[in-house]
Amino acid sequence: MRYSAEHYRNYGMSMMELSRKGLTVADAFCETKDVIIYGYSIHSRDISLDLKELHNVLCFIDRNKEGDFFEGIPIYRVSNPIVEELVMKHPDVVIIVTPYSYYREICEGLRIKFPNTRVVSLYWVFSQVKRYNSEKLYGIDINSYSKGYLEKFLDNEKSDIKRIIVTGTVYTLLLCMLLLDEWESTLFLVAGPHSRKMADELHKNEIPVLFEDDYVYINHDINYAIAEYGVNQNLSVWGHDHTPTNRAFLEMGINVVEDGTGNYYPNRWKEFKTVLDSFEFYKTFGEDPLVKSIYLLGYLPIPDIIKEKVRLFDLRECWNNKSEDEKAMIMDIFGFPKDKITEDVKSGHDVLLCTRSFENKDLKKEEIIDFYKEIIDNYGAEKMLIKPHPRDNLDYENEFPGCRKLDGGFPIQLLSFIDVGIRKVAVTGISTVAMFFKGDNVDVYDDSMFKDWL
């Protein structure tokens, strides 16, 4: 769990999201429920007002407010015999735990004391509303995307899901799919600029998936509910540990998978300032003690601080070990435009320029264009086939007439596995691309003029 300020923000986001769609937390249940609310705070008071419109709120549990009432609802301490009587009288009661901090410890104590009750979090409540109203909230049925596993998670039912993969880039998603198998029993949580597209393709291939539209982080509640299920079922988690999507899974001990050059530089966690409930900083990119394993390709020196955790793997070997059907599925999922590339190369566009992201950097568009113009002039625009970084939105075909541009959504590494006749590859600075296109056909260009933000 995260430091309380982040939880409060999540709560506010969820309440506003439901309000905009004409929903409340009372929509978490399809039928009238008996409810006990653990904790007495502005959050618990808010949800009690919504719940009592459709459900029976029996009491609050809070030792500091015992004997008081709120809107006619009594407040007891958990050891008060009346609470036990209420639980016995209402066997299907749901206890909603509103404190975010130390939630698991609170739940464990309540389940021991009231073994036949359902004990849930506010995150679970918000997730239930999304479960029953996803078409109203998303415009699609997210339960169908997760192949119904979301329902099993929220109902705490056994499923055949073995692991969870959490990624925010197409690069790491590719690495995870090549490194791991049994995709059909893996839940993919994808975020980033092309997340919806990736989710659509995974869904078409019968692979369970949930997505965040370009890091909007609207599924924080669902992620926490899934993480709670993952802890109960001892599921493993793979992928990133530095994006908002994975916040819910940090305590599960993420198996960190490479996301590029950032994994090879120590102390990057100071840029992210992720705080745990213990008030300690979580050290991203695998440096935190919670992380047991880090999977890297090893194309840069590995920092001493993570060396003992690192497991090296060869991506080309992983690709070669996949079946032809699996390779075809990967190309389909990432929208790899093999036919277009082959056609462009045959027409003379056989020099591949791989750009980098200048997103959110204090650089003028003219500076970026001048930088790439110097590179393109070395070959001629009529020979250039440009593969933009997934977060690069520059209109290259307009700025450099005669060049051809590829869709930026697929990982460039796929091009290194499939021979389409590329004669030369141009990359900038230290890049994950350079290691995949080795030899004399790779030109690396100096981008040190941008050292202020690199």
C-alpha positions in Angstrom: 0.0 0.0 0.0 1.1 3.6 -0.6 1.5 6.5 1.8 -2.0 7.8 2.8 -1.9 11.0 0.6 -1.8 8.9 -2.5 -4.7 6.8 -1.3 -6.8 9.9 -0.6 -6.1 11.1 -4.1 -7.2 7.7 -5.4 -10.4 7.9 -3.4 -11.2 11.4 -4.7 -10.5 10.3 -8.3 -12.8 7.3 -7.9 -15.7 9.3 -6.3 -15.5 12.0 -9.0 -15.4 9.4 -11.8 -18.5 7.6 -10.5 -20.3 10.9 -9.9 -19.7 12.1 -13.5 -21.4 8.9 -14.7 -24.3 9.1 -12.3 -23.0 6.2 -10.2 -22.3 5.8 -6.5 -20.7 3.1 -4.3 -24.2 1.8 -3.7 -23.9 0.3 -7.2 -21.2 -2.1 -6.0 -23.9 -4.6 -5.1 -26.7 -6.0 -7.3 -29.0 -6.7 -4.4 -29.7 -5.2 -1.0 -26.8 -5.8 1.3 -26.1 -5.6 5.1 -23.0 -3.6 5.5 -20.6 -2.7 8.4 -18.1 0.1 7.8 -14.8 -0.3 9.6 -13.3 3.1 10.4 -14.9 6.5 11.0 -13.5 9.2 8.7 -14.7 11.6 6.0 -14.4 8.7 3.5 -16.5 6.3 5.6 -19.1 9.0 6.2 -19.3 9.7 2.5 -19.8 6.1 1.5 -22.3 5.5 4.3 -24.6 8.2 2.9 -24.5 6.6 -0.5 -24.9 3.0 0.7 -27.8 3.7 3.0 -29.9 4.8 0.0 -30.1 1.2 -1.2 -28.5 -0.9 1.5 -28.7 -1.6 5.3 -25.7 0.0 7.0 -25.7 -1.7 10.4 -22.9 0.3 12.2 -19.5 1.8 12.0 -16.5 0.2 13.9 -14.2 2.7 15.5 -12.9 2.6 19.0 -12.4 6.4 19.3 -16.0 7.2 18.5 -17.9 4.4 20.3 -21.3 5.5 21.5 -21.7 8.2 18.9 -24.0 8.2 15.9 -23.8 9.5 12.4 -27.0 10.0 10.5 -28.7 7.4 12.8 -25.9 4.8 12.3 -24.3 3.7 15.6 -20.6 3.5 16.2 -19.0 0.6 18.2 -15.6 -0.6 18.9 -14.8 -4.0 17.4 -14.8 -5.8 20.8 -18.3 -4.6 21.6 -20.6 -7.7 21.9 -23.2 -5.9 19.8 -21.0 -6.1 16.8 -20.8 -9.9 17.1 -24.5 -10.1 17.6 -25.0 -8.1 14.4 -22.7 -10.4 12.5 -24.5 -13.5 13.7 -27.9 -11.9 12.9 -26.9 -10.9 9.4 -24.7 -13.9 8.1 -24.2 -12.3 4.6 -22.9 -9.0 6.0 -20.0 -7.3 4.2 -17.4 -5.4 6.3 -15.9 -2.5 4.3 -12.5 -1.5 5.6 -12.0 2.2 4.9 -8.5 2.8 6.3 -5.9 2.3 3.5 -2.8 2.0 5.7 -2.3 -1.5 7.3 -5.3 -2.7 5.4 -4.1 -6.3 5.3 -3.4 -6.5 9.0 -6.8 -5.1 9.8 -8.5 -7.6 7.4 -6.6 -10.5 8.9 -7.8 -9.6 12.4 -11.4 -9.1 11.3 -11.4 -12.5 9.4 -10.2 -14.2 12.5 -12.8 -12.6 14.7 -15.7 -12.9 12.2 -14.7 -15.9 10.0 -17.9 -16.1 8.0 -18.1 -12.5 6.9 -16.8 -11.0 3.7 -14.1 -8.4 4.5 -13.3 -6.0 1.6 -11.5 -2.7 0.9 -12.7 0.6 -0.6 -10.7 -0.4 -3.7 -12.8 -3.5 -3.9 -16.0 -1.5 -3.6 -15.0 0.8 -6.4 -13.9 -2.1 -8.5 -17.3 -3.8 -8.0 -19.0 -0.7 -9.4 -16.8 -0.9 -12.5 -17.5 -4.6 -12.8 -21.2 -4.0 -13.1 -21.1 -0.7 -15.0 -18.0 -1.0 -17.2 -19.8 -0.2 -20.4 -21.1 3.0 -18.9 -17.6 3.9 -17.6 -15.4 2.7 -20.5 -17.7 2.2 -23.4 -16.7 -1.5 -23.5 -17.2 -4.5 -21.3 -13.8 -4.8 -19.5 -14.9 -8.1 -18.0 -14.8 -9.6 -21.5 -11.3 -8.2 -22.0 -10.2 -10.0 -18.8 -12.1 -13.1 -20.0 -14.2 -13.0 -16.8 -11.2 -13.2 -14.5 -11.9 -9.8 -12.9 -15.2 -11.3 -11.6 -13.3 -14.3 -10.2 -10.8 -12.0 -8.5 -13.5 -9.8 -6.9 -15.4 -12.9 -5.8 -12.2 -14.4 -4.5 -12.7 -17.5 -6.6 -9.9 -19.9 -7.7 -8.8 -19.3 -11.3 -6.2 -20.6 -13.7 -4.3 -17.3 -13.8 -0.7 -18.1 -12.8 0.9 -14.7 -13.0 0.4 -11.0 -13.7 2.4 -8.9 -16.1 2.4 -5.1 -15.6 4.0 -2.9 -18.3 3.9 0.6 -19.5 5.9 0.2 -22.8 5.6 -2.0 -25.8 9.3 -2.8 -25.4 8.9 -4.4 -22.0 5.6 -6.1 -23.1 7.6 -7.7 -25.9 10.3 -8.8 -23.5 7.8 -10.3 -21.1 6.0 -12.2 -23.9 9.3 -13.6 -25.2 10.7 -14.4 -21.7 7.5 -16.1 -20.5 5.0 -18.6 -21.9 1.4 -19.7 -21.1 0.0 -16.3 -22.1 -3.5 -17.6 -21.8 -3.1 -18.1 -18.1 -1.4 -14.7 -17.6 -3.3 -11.5 -16.8 -1.7 -8.5 -18.7 -2.1 -5.0 -17.3 -0.9 -2.6 -20.0 -0.5 1.2 -20.0 1.1 3.8 -22.2 0.5 5.5 -25.5 -0.6 2.4 -27.4 -2.3 0.5 -24.5 -5.8 0.4 -25.9 -4.5 -0.9 -29.2 -2.3 -3.6 -27.5 -5.3 -4.6 -25.3 -7.5 -4.9 -28.3 -5.0 -7.3 -30.0 -4.4 -9.3 -26.9 -8.2 -9.6 -26.4 -8.6 -10.8 -30.0 -6.0 -13.5 -29.3 -8.0 -14.7 -26.3 -5.4 -13.4 -23.8 -6.8 -11.8 -20.6 -5.9 -8.1 -20.4 -6.9 -4.8 -18.7 -5.5 -1.5 -19.8 -4.9 2.1 -18.9 -5.3 4.7 -21.6 -1.9 6.4 -21.9 -1.1 6.4 -18.1 -4.4 8.0 -17.1 -4.4 5.7 -14.1 -8.1 5.2 -13.9 -7.8 1.6 -12.8 -5.9 2.1 -9.6 -8.8 0.6 -7.6 -9.0 -2.5 -9.8 -5.3 -2.9 -9.6 -5.4 -2.9 -5.8 -8.2 -5.4 -5.8 -6.3 -7.7 -8.2 -3.2 -7.3 -6.0 -5.2 -8.4 -3.0 -6.3 -11.5 -4.9 -2.8 -12.1 -6.1 -1.5 -12.1 -2.5 -4.2 -14.6 -1.5 -3.5 -16.9 -4.4 0.3 -16.5 -4.4 0.6 -15.2 -7.9 3.8 -13.8 -9.3 4.1 -10.4 -10.8 6.4 -9.4 -13.7 7.3 -6.2 -15.6 7.8 -2.6 -14.4 8.1 -1.3 -10.8 8.3 2.4 -11.7 5.0 3.4 -13.3 1.7 4.3 -11.6 0.0 1.1 -12.9 2.3 -1.1 -10.7 1.9 0.8 -7.5 -0.6 -1.7 -6.1 1.8 -4.7 -6.7 5.0 -3.4 -5.0 4.7 -5.4 -1.8 4.2 -8.6 -3.9 7.9 -8.5 -5.0 7.8 -7.7 -8.7 10.1 -9.6 -11.0 11.5 -6.5 -12.8 11.9 -6.8 -16.5 14.1 -4.4 -18.5 12.6 -1.1 -19.7 15.7 0.3 -21.5 18.7 2.2 -20.4 17.1 3.3 -17.1 17.7 -0.2 -15.6 21.4 0.2 -15.9 21.8 3.5 -13.9 21.7 3.3 -10.1 19.7 5.5 -7.9 17.0 6.3 -10.5 14.4 5.8 -7.8 15.2 9.3 -6.5 13.4 10.7 -9.5 10.2 8.8 -8.7 9.7 9.4 -5.0 7.4 6.5 -4.4 6.6 6.3 -0.7 5.4 3.2 1.2 3.2 3.1 4.3 6.3 2.7 6.3 7.3 6.2 5.2 10.3 4.7 3.4 11.0 5.4 -0.3 10.5 2.5 -2.6 13.6 2.1 -4.8 12.5 1.6 -8.4 14.2 -0.4 -11.2 14.7 -3.3 -8.9 16.9 -1.7 -6.3 14.3 -2.1 -3.5 14.7 -5.1 -1.1 11.2 -6.2 -2.0 12.5 -7.1 -5.5 14.1 -10.5 -5.7 14.8 -10.9 -9.4 15.7 -8.5 -12.3 15.7 -9.7 -15.9 18.0 -7.8 -18.2 19.6 -8.2 -21.6 23.0 -7.0 -20.3 23.9 -4.6 -23.1 25.4 -2.1 -20.6 27.4 -2.6 -17.4 25.2 -3.8 -14.6 25.3 -1.7 -11.4 26.8 -3.4 -8.4 23.8 -2.5 -6.2 21.6 -4.9 -8.3 24.1 -7.4 -9.6 23.1 -10.3 -7.3 19.5 -10.0 -8.4 20.1 -9.9 -12.1 19.2 -12.8 -14.4 20.5 -12.3 -17.9 18.6 -13.6 -20.9 19.1 -13.5 -24.7 16.2 -12.1 -26.6 17.0 -13.6 -29.9 17.2 -17.0 -28.3 13.8 -16.5 -26.7 12.4 -15.5 -30.1 13.9 -18.6 -31.7 12.4 -20.8 -29.0 8.9 -19.6 -29.8 6.7 -21.7 -32.2 5.8 -20.2 -35.6 2.2 -19.7 -34.3 3.5 -17.8 -31.3 5.8 -15.7 -33.5 2.8 -14.9 -35.8 0.7 -14.0 -32.7 3.4 -11.6 -31.4 3.6 -9.8 -34.8 -0.2 -9.6 -34.9 -0.5 -8.3 -31.3 2.1 -5.5 -31.9 0.8 -4.7 -35.4 4.2 -5.4 -37.1 3.8 -4.1 -40.7 6.0 -6.6 -42.5 4.3 -6.2 -45.9 4.6 -2.4 -45.8 8.2 -2.5 -44.7 9.1 -4.9 -47.4 7.4 -2.7 -50.0 9.1 0.4 -48.7 12.5 -1.2 -48.8 11.9 -2.5 -52.4 11.1 1.1 -53.4 14.6 2.2 -52.1 13.8 3.3 -48.6 16.4 0.9 -47.1 18.0 3.2 -44.4 16.1 2.8 -41.1 16.2 5.8 -38.7 15.1 5.0 -35.1 14.1 8.1 -33.3 14.0 8.7 -29.6 11.4 10.4 -27.4 11.9 14.1 -26.6 8.5 14.2 -24.9 8.2 16.6 -21.9 11.7 17.9 -22.5 12.5 21.6 -22.7 13.4 21.5 -26.4 12.0 23.5 -29.3 10.6 21.6 -32.2 13.1 23.4 -34.5 16.0 22.0 -32.5 14.7 18.4 -32.9 14.1 18.9 -36.6 17.6 20.3 -37.1 19.1 17.4 -35.2 17.4 14.8 -37.4 18.0 16.8 -40.6 21.7 16.5 -40.1 21.3 12.7 -39.9 18.9 12.4 -42.8 21.1 14.6 -45.1 23.8 11.9 -44.8 21.6 9.4 -46.7 18.9 11.5 -48.5 15.3 11.6 -47.5 14.3 9.5 -50.4 16.2 6.6 -48.8 14.9 7.0 -45.3 12.4 4.7 -43.5 11.7 6.3 -40.2 10.5 4.4 -37.1 9.4 6.9 -34.5 9.7 6.2 -30.8 6.2 5.2 -29.4 6.0 8.7 -27.7 7.4 10.6 -30.7 4.7 12.6 -32.5 6.8 14.6 -35.0 5.3 14.6 -38.5 8.4 13.3 -40.3 6.8 12.9 -43.7 5.8 16.5 -43.7 9.2 17.8 -42.3 11.3 15.6 -44.6 9.5 15.1 -47.9 10.4 11.9 -49.7 10.9 9.8 -46.5 8.6 7.0 -45.4 7.3 6.7 -41.9 6.3 3.5 -40.0 3.7 3.3 -37.2 5.5 4.0 -33.9 3.4 1.5 -32.0 5.5 -1.7 -32.5 8.8 -2.5 -30.8 11.7 -2.0 -33.2 13.4 -5.2 -31.9 11.0 -7.2 -34.1 12.8 -5.8 -37.1 16.0 -7.4 -36.0 14.4 -10.9 -35.9 13.0 -10.7 -39.4 15.1 -10.0 -42.5 13.2 -7.4 -44.7 16.3 -6.0 -46.5 17.2 -3.1 -44.4 20.7 -1.9 -45.6 21.6 0.6 -42.9 20.3 1.5 -39.4 20.8 5.0 -37.8 20.3 5.4 -34.1 21.0 8.2 -31.6 23.1 8.0 -28.5 22.8 5.2 -26.0 19.8 3.2 -27.2 18.3 -0.3 -26.8 18.1 -0.4 -30.6 21.8 -0.4 -31.2 22.4 -3.8 -29.5 19.9 -5.5 -31.8 21.3 -4.2 -35.0 25.0 -5.0 -34.7 27.8 -4.7 -37.1 28.9 -2.2 -39.8 25.4 -1.5 -40.9 24.6 0.6 -37.7 25.5 4.3 -37.5 25.3 5.8 -34.0 24.9 9.6 -33.8 25.9 11.8 -31.0 23.1 13.4 -29.1 25.2 14.9 -26.3 24.0 18.4 -27.2 20.9 17.4 -25.3 22.9 16.3 -22.2 21.0 18.7 -19.9 18.0 16.4 -19.9 19.6 13.1 -20.8 
